[in-house]
Amino acid sequence: MSVARISAREAHEKMIAEGYVYLDVRTEGEFEGGRPAGAFNVPVAVAGRGGMVANEDFLAVVTANFAIGTRFVVGCQSGVRSQRASAMLDDAGFEAVLEQRAGWGGVKDPFGRLIEKGWSAESLPSAFGPDPERGYAALRAKAK
């Protein structure tokens, strides 16, 4: 099954009208730097010795915190990590997974020009700083 890709505005509408949960799969630092209001953070990749590596706890943390019937909009910075995370959730049996294709920062062409606005540039409701309930540390603690 393939996961549908939607815009930031469509993601916001799904959250408001249909109760979709925004799952931000960026790093904890990126999440704290700005995110969709109400988002939860479970990074799909974390810092390793040689750079970013897959977060081996990703699915375990998500499944420990969310029912299989949870409707997700999955987003990252520009739509790359969210595609991987969305496919993982779909493969794990989550039935309602949408991927926000332009993420927080938008999609840029090879010359750095913005070709699709992300959540931030669309001026959609946002939050900043640590979130003691929806941040990765809190969700990881609940999974143990």
C-alpha atoms as one frame of an Amber mdcrd trajectory, in Angstrom:
protein
   0.000   0.000   0.000   1.331   3.456  -0.810   0.994   6.411   1.521  -0.722
   9.525   0.164   1.331  12.728   0.188  -0.433  15.961   1.146   0.410  19.659
   1.510   0.890  21.482   4.799  -2.526  23.141   4.457  -4.183  19.786   3.747
  -2.400  18.321   6.793  -3.733  21.097   9.004  -7.256  20.552   7.652  -7.044
  16.799   8.355  -5.930  17.511  11.922  -8.801  19.930  12.540 -11.616  18.182
  10.665 -10.725  14.511  11.078  -8.603  14.288  14.228  -5.338  13.287  12.573
  -2.297  13.355  14.874   0.835  15.094  13.572   3.902  12.912  14.083   7.094
  14.938  13.640   9.944  12.544  12.821  12.769  15.111  12.955  15.422  15.219
  15.664  14.604  16.509  19.128  16.521  19.731  18.427  14.633  20.375  15.211
  11.326  19.683  16.986  12.154  22.164  19.746  13.181  24.757  17.149   9.659
  24.866  15.734   6.885  22.409  14.921   3.210  22.167  14.079   1.145  22.989
  17.170   0.072  19.778  18.910   2.688  17.610  17.170   4.324  14.593  18.805
   8.037  13.863  18.259   9.505  10.450  17.507  12.686  10.822  15.416  13.097
   8.297  12.625  16.858   9.000  12.677  19.219   9.975  15.498  22.831  11.118
  15.729  25.346   8.286  15.545  29.129   8.050  15.350  29.313   8.754  11.631
  26.281  11.014  11.325  22.578  10.246  11.315  21.518   6.620  11.760  18.134
   4.917  11.895  16.390   5.170  15.260  16.032   1.499  16.191  13.342   2.410
  18.744  11.125   4.311  16.280   8.367   1.719  15.843   8.518   0.556  19.459
   7.992   4.102  20.753   5.189   4.837  18.294   3.326   1.589  18.989   3.716
   2.015  22.763   2.138   5.471  22.641  -0.474   5.236  19.889  -3.205   2.740
  19.049  -2.982   0.998  15.664  -6.099   2.937  14.614  -4.481   6.340  15.152
  -4.702   8.583  12.102  -1.291  10.095  11.409   0.049  12.969   9.376   3.806
  12.364   9.294   6.176  15.254   8.707   9.855  16.162   8.857  11.891  19.105
   7.537  11.439  18.713   3.784   9.616  15.450   3.130  12.467  12.923   2.929
  12.527  11.348   6.405   8.731  11.487   6.589   8.428   9.285   3.499  10.579
   6.619   5.161   8.707   6.886   8.474   5.305   6.793   6.765   6.233   3.610
   4.921   7.391   2.034   8.202   4.109   2.909   9.917   2.097   1.628   6.967
   4.088  -1.641   6.967   3.515  -1.946  10.743  -0.259  -1.969  10.181  -1.271
   1.624  10.884  -4.213   2.061   8.547  -4.485   5.837   8.207  -1.084   7.350
   7.426  -0.618  10.506   5.369   2.753  12.077   4.634   3.149  15.848   4.617
   5.363  16.221   1.596   6.930  19.640   2.287   7.524  19.199   6.014   8.315
  22.106   8.291  10.773  23.932   6.030   9.460  23.266   2.531  10.837  21.643
  -0.586  13.686  23.344  -2.428  15.100  22.803  -5.889  18.823  22.042  -6.454
  19.526  25.794  -6.429  17.910  26.327  -3.011  14.768  27.994  -4.349  11.576
  27.154  -2.495   9.254  25.150  -4.738   6.655  24.137  -2.155   5.946  25.844
   1.149   6.199  23.825   4.324   4.252  24.279   7.562   6.318  27.257   8.745
   6.068  29.265   5.496   2.326  28.605   5.328   2.055  30.376   8.723   0.036
  27.520  10.210  -0.296  27.169  14.024   3.116  26.410  15.483   4.844  25.756
  18.801   8.438  26.250  19.914  10.691  24.958  22.682  10.619  21.722  24.664
   7.354  19.853  25.131   7.388  17.733  28.303   4.365  15.683  27.202   4.730
  15.354  23.424   8.520  15.430  23.082  10.560  12.325  22.341  11.953  11.959
  25.875   8.443  11.718  27.330   7.194   9.310  24.663  10.313   7.129  24.952
   9.878   6.978  28.752   6.297   5.737  28.322   7.531   3.004  25.999   9.882
   1.476  28.591
